[in-house]
């Protein structure tokens, strides 16, 4: 059975975006792309919220074809085009998106079925609203949190809709030369 693994950038004070959804404070560079790319290559399924999916779909299908495409653009574009994609949305219709299934209701049932049918991990990138829904249903199994060295003071929180005390086990951490720290946690108790 697959694990649902959350990849999320966060500020030191626990926000994933500013009050208006701004993410201009997030630090990404080749060192982080290489680190994440190695992990992403081990998976074949992604889960997104509608807003994040629409951003991904607008860029990744053709990113490898751009004249100034980086190694990361080429690698992730190829992965994205092959990956099975699931989108949590009540408004999006998925008929015309390649390898894409829209989940609009019964989130817990659908995600648990997806976990049973998928051998490799399912990755959720960003998508704070979707992550909040998944947290509320206790569906996330691991978190890769990229803590950026900044305090935002306000914004969209990383954790929301947590009903019960949740214990985590730190599996690994990595400090990047730009000051970002990645903490990889396994959720060991959801009560």
Protein Blocks (a to p, Z undefined) as FASTA:
>chain_A
ZZddddddddfkopabdfkopaklbccdfklmmmmmmmmmmpcbdcddfklmmmmmmmmm
mmmmpmklcfklmmmmmmmmmpccddddfkbccklpghiacdfbhklmmmmmmmmmpmbd
cddeejlllmmmmmmnopafbdcdddddddehiacdfbghiabdcddddfbdcddfkopa
cdddddfbfZZ
